Amino acid sequence: MRKKIIIVCTLLISIMLVSGCGSSKLKNGEELVLKVNNKNITADSLYKELKEKNGTAIMVDMIDKQILDVIYKDDKDIEQQANNQIETLKLQYSDSWDETLKNAGYEDENDLKEDFILSLQRNKAIEDYVKDNIKESEINKYYNEETVGDISAKHILISVKSDDNEEGLTDEEAKAKAEELITKLNEGADFDTLAKENSTDTGSKENGGDLGYFNKGDMVEEFEEAAYKLKVNEYTKEPVKTTYGYHIILKTGEKEKPELKAVKDNIIETLMEEKLENDPTLEITALVELRKSYGLKFKDSKLKSSYNKYINQLIESAKNSQN
């Protein structure tokens, strides 16, 4: 696909370069750009063919580049991300980098970088658009219903055997061992000692299973849901199962709910991610609205029709990807 676009783009540029620069003219005044099989191909006919078939995506790239190069001019983060992507690929294809570029349809590394930059600019523009259109009522609702203070906890993990962990116990054995440890806690055993002796979480067992402070989204759902339900210094009376195995959780601390102004940016970020995940068409419509706001107007009815058809196809494809 990229290779086809490069070829088409090159042809379009060639038309512009040839026109008025030593090209031949037919008797009717049209400019001749090439001959094949004794037939003439003019600049106008070639442009028309490209416009109606393969030129729409290139046109959209040109439009977006004109807009996004202004909005994100000298954006160092985008520049660095593009460089990082290229370096990652160069490591992967170190033995055949130049050949890989050519086979993918890129003239050189800078050509590839321009593609990465445009893609990164689009992603940022989409996110900025969604954030700018989040209402204060949505922010307040999320704050009131979802925002909580950080909590701290300790845990004892009994791993279950899996493809990634051959040393774990069977599900039945792990659950039984976790229940046995809970019985010991009920009888007055020290949580830290049990964690050091039994937990399979090597990252926390030596600290008595201490995980420090965390908030929603930092842990797997089952774990954090159980932890938030506990009172401080209370432990789970039943093992909590997650993809890692069975946990015994001791809640050790809880902070006050932060003020809205302290978490507003995080809430907006979360809402933006939710909106994009729930509605994949936003990635298309956000850029459509951005182009409108920068005064995009078509002077050619066929180009306008091609553009609208192209956008509708993208929207339909996004909808289908969600099904």
ZIHU-V705571 format. One record per backbone hydrogen bond with DSSP energy under -0.5 kcal/mol. NH is the residue of the N-H (numbers start at 1). CO is the residue of the C=O. E is the energy in kcal/mol with one decimal. If there is no record, write none. Layout:
# ZIHU-V705571
nh/co/e
NH/CO/E
NH/CO/E
This chain:
# ZIHU-V705571
nh/co/e
5/1/-2.1
6/2/-2.4
7/3/-2.2
8/4/-2.5
9/5/-3.0
10/6/-2.6
11/7/-2.2
12/8/-2.5
13/9/-2.5
14/10/-2.4
15/11/-2.3
16/12/-1.8
17/13/-2.5
18/14/-3.1
19/15/-2.4
21/18/-2.4
23/18/-0.9
24/32/-0.8
26/30/-3.2
29/26/-1.8
32/24/-3.1
33/31/-0.5
33/41/-2.2
34/41/-1.6
36/39/-2.1
39/36/-1.7
41/34/-2.4
43/31/-2.4
46/42/-2.3
47/43/-2.4
48/44/-2.4
49/45/-2.0
50/46/-2.4
51/47/-2.7
52/48/-2.0
53/49/-1.2
54/50/-0.7
55/50/-2.6
58/54/-0.5
59/55/-2.6
60/56/-2.5
61/57/-2.1
62/58/-2.3
63/59/-2.5
64/60/-2.8
65/61/-2.5
66/62/-1.9
67/63/-1.7
68/64/-3.5
69/65/-2.0
70/67/-0.9
71/67/-2.0
72/68/-2.7
73/70/-1.0
75/72/-1.7
76/74/-0.9
79/75/-1.9
80/76/-2.5
81/77/-2.5
82/78/-2.3
83/79/-2.1
84/80/-2.5
85/81/-2.3
86/82/-2.1
87/83/-2.5
88/84/-2.2
89/85/-2.0
90/86/-2.6
91/87/-1.8
92/88/-1.6
93/89/-2.5
94/91/-0.8
96/93/-1.2
100/96/-2.7
101/97/-2.3
102/98/-2.1
103/99/-2.7
104/100/-1.6
105/102/-1.4
106/101/-2.8
112/108/-1.5
113/109/-2.4
114/110/-2.3
115/111/-1.3
116/112/-2.2
117/113/-2.9
118/114/-2.2
119/115/-2.1
120/116/-2.6
121/117/-2.8
122/118/-2.3
123/119/-2.2
124/120/-2.2
125/121/-2.6
126/122/-2.6
127/123/-2.2
128/124/-2.7
129/125/-2.3
130/126/-2.4
131/127/-2.5
132/128/-2.5
133/129/-1.0
133/130/-0.6
134/131/-1.6
139/135/-1.8
140/136/-2.7
141/137/-2.1
142/138/-2.2
143/139/-2.4
144/140/-2.6
145/141/-2.2
146/142/-3.0
147/142/-1.1
147/143/-0.7
151/214/-2.4
152/253/-2.1
153/212/-1.2
154/250/-2.7
155/209/-1.7
156/248/-1.9
158/246/-2.7
159/157/-0.6
160/244/-0.8
161/169/-4.2
162/165/-2.4
168/165/-0.9
169/159/-2.0
174/170/-2.9
175/171/-2.2
176/172/-2.1
177/173/-2.3
178/174/-2.3
179/175/-2.4
180/176/-2.0
181/177/-2.0
182/178/-2.0
183/179/-1.9
184/180/-1.7
185/181/-2.2
186/182/-2.4
187/183/-1.3
188/185/-1.6
189/184/-2.5
194/190/-2.1
195/191/-2.4
196/192/-2.4
197/193/-1.9
198/194/-2.0
199/195/-2.0
200/157/-2.9
202/200/-1.2
204/201/-1.4
205/201/-2.2
207/204/-1.4
208/205/-1.7
209/204/-2.5
210/204/-0.7
210/207/-0.8
211/153/-2.8
214/151/-2.6
218/215/-2.1
224/220/-2.3
225/221/-2.4
226/222/-1.7
227/223/-2.4
228/224/-2.6
229/225/-1.0
230/226/-0.8
230/227/-0.8
233/251/-3.5
234/231/-2.0
236/249/-1.9
240/247/-2.7
241/239/-0.6
242/245/-2.8
245/242/-0.8
246/158/-2.4
247/240/-2.6
248/156/-1.7
250/154/-2.9
251/234/-2.4
251/249/-0.5
252/152/-2.3
253/152/-1.4
255/150/-3.2
262/259/-1.0
263/259/-0.9
263/260/-1.0
264/260/-1.3
267/263/-2.3
268/264/-2.5
269/265/-2.1
270/266/-2.3
271/267/-2.9
272/268/-2.4
273/269/-2.1
274/270/-2.2
275/271/-2.5
276/272/-2.2
277/273/-2.0
278/274/-2.5
279/275/-1.9
282/279/-1.9
283/280/-1.0
284/281/-1.0
285/281/-2.6
286/282/-2.4
287/283/-0.6
288/284/-2.0
289/285/-2.5
290/286/-1.9
291/287/-2.3
292/288/-1.9
293/289/-2.3
294/290/-1.1
295/292/-2.0
296/291/-1.9
301/299/-0.5
304/300/-2.1
305/301/-2.3
306/302/-2.5
307/303/-2.6
308/304/-2.5
309/305/-2.2
310/306/-2.4
311/307/-2.6
312/308/-2.4
313/309/-2.1
314/310/-1.9
315/311/-2.4
316/312/-2.4
317/313/-2.3
318/314/-2.2
319/315/-2.3
320/316/-2.4
321/317/-1.7
322/318/-0.7
322/319/-0.8
323/319/-0.6
323/320/-0.8
